[in-house]
């Protein structure tokens, strides 16, 4: 019995010693030269035994945890003399959240970070898969693989060929630099070899700032020819980078685009542009430059700037730099708080419209505005007080030769101060009452135009009383109806002063400003005369989820609206405005329809628009009809009846298409036509777009443009992957 007990004790000691040695072998490394306490590994298995050679054998559902490493296998043999692990698969080794190894067999060191893995597959960032005949881990950062196939595409048993793949003799994954180095690489598409590269370096999926070439873009233009743009990305530390993008086309156009970005602790900077030579203007170097930035300053101030300049009027349109017909550059300093807004801006204007040649427009402007809101609930008058102080100075360029004489160059500066008190009450019977008193003083100085006195001071005072009486009812189907008649009376006293109208030449009347004290973004032609605003609003909310809202209203004045030429008819002008009719219908499943019309006193349609939109799971559709009359005052020499249409659909297969256009019924011609097709799955992005811009007053001539982008997803931090394919069971 003593002999048996002694043998059992020795066997227990051997097992304990082997387990202790195994745990110590899986301990963490010392931290940068200073010894620290080792962390122990954890082992679980169905069966654990020690053979006659002293090797520890774990079998069954084996799992090992050590720091961020987790491994599962069917059998592990640990030799304490060599501190090596022999592992039988299937093996899964997860090194943190970003790296996953799958293999049939492996020989690893005790810390699971060095050794050889056979028939291995490495998965990076759950995107890029690398299959290798043999995988060797030299240390915690380097992994070498032989006879490699790399792809981020789904591979199924019924279709074992990925959409694209990179085959290589050897691949080294540097985890510290986050890059993959291929030797003897061959790129294949659908199993067909496309290109051979002796050396190839790619960022791994976790790398978003690797130095090197970005996916090329292929472009074709009827004016510039077929071209290829090849961007090159240069990181300048963690917070700065530079991108250079040379472009060459078949029509002898050579261009170099650049973009510099820098992130600061309290903001960011983006500077870029392009230099080009082409056959359109063969003797000139053309280009553009832009600068954008946003910075948070002390005292809750924010500095924004957005500057853009082109070498000539046609360049920005021909190179499709910006879709707008008029460019505004600005530098803005502002502070927005709950009850206060302060803004100072410097602006510059540039027009791309050929029709603007010989016409007058502001060349530059400087403006500032301070607004503050104060509650007066603690005072007997109650309500709310709003204060507004604003200043602006702008200059118009001198008239081109042959321009009309009524467009002289002039400079105008203005300082305005306004105060408004407003309060609301609920009267008997549920009538909602609102009252307001508004006063404003403007001091204006005009230089360069003898038709207007200068300097001049004008003032206006307004008092408003508004009554709303909402009636609510529920019908037999559970629908909730609300009918709300609205009456607003505004009495004013003002000093009539003739001033030029430079800052707001397109006044609008819509459902949002029918009952506003002022309807203009500018100050030159304020709406401060005595008037009565009447309207009727009806709404219905159905339990099924749809709703409808309608509004009809009109403005009656004691005198015609000032600030506009007598022969220029406006929807807001004369003693009576147009009738405003607006409706909105919202249906379930993303359907929405809206219509707004201005009907003149004779019953004709003056201005109107109708919009329809639908947003489904895979389909988006929007269309709009717009009708505007001709108006020389608004720089619209011909009437506009425009129809815009856009539709996009994405199929389950990963393909998607889009189509859109803008058509002018008044002139019976297209303005813009566009189409595109896109394919996106878990490993590939293919995007082809076509646009045709026809000759109008906003662009120099007709042009057609193709744009092709192909990107291998799963390599580097590029575009997001699309839906992955699923294999058949």
Secondary structure, DSSP 8 states (H G I E B T S, - for coil): -HHHHHHHHHHHHHHHHHHHHHHHHT----BTTB-------EEE-SEEEE-TT--EEEEEEEEEEETTEEEEEEEEEEETTTTEEEEEEEEEEEETTTEEEEEEEEEEETTSSSEEEEEEEEEETTTEEEEEEEEEE-SSSEEEEEEEEEE-S---SS--S-SEEEEEEEEEEETTTTEEEEEEEEEEETTEEEEEEEEEEEE-TT-SS-SEE---EEEEETTTEEEEEEEEEEE-SSSEEEEEEEEEETTS-EEEEEEEEEEETTEEEEEEEEEEE-STTTT--EEEEEEEEEEEETTTEEEEEEEEEESSTTHHHHTT----SEEEEEEEEEEEETTEEEEEEEEEEEE--GGGTTS--EEEEEEEEEEEEEE-TTSTT-SEEEEEEEEEEEEE----TT--TT----EEEEEEEEEEEEEEEE-GGG-EEEEEEEEEEEEEEEES-TTS-SSEEEEEEEEEEEEEEEEEEE-TTS-EEEEEEEEEEEEEEE--------S-------TTTTT-S---SSSTT---S-EEEEEEEEEEE-TTS-EEEEEEEEEEESS--SSS-TT---TT-SSB--EEEEEEEEETTTEEEEEEEEE-TTS-EEEEEEEEEEE-SSEEEEEEEEEE--BTTTTB-S-EEEEEEEEEEE-TTSEEEEEEEEEETTTTEEEEEEEEEEEE-SSEEEEEEEEEE--BTTBSS-EEEEEEEEEETTSSS-S----------
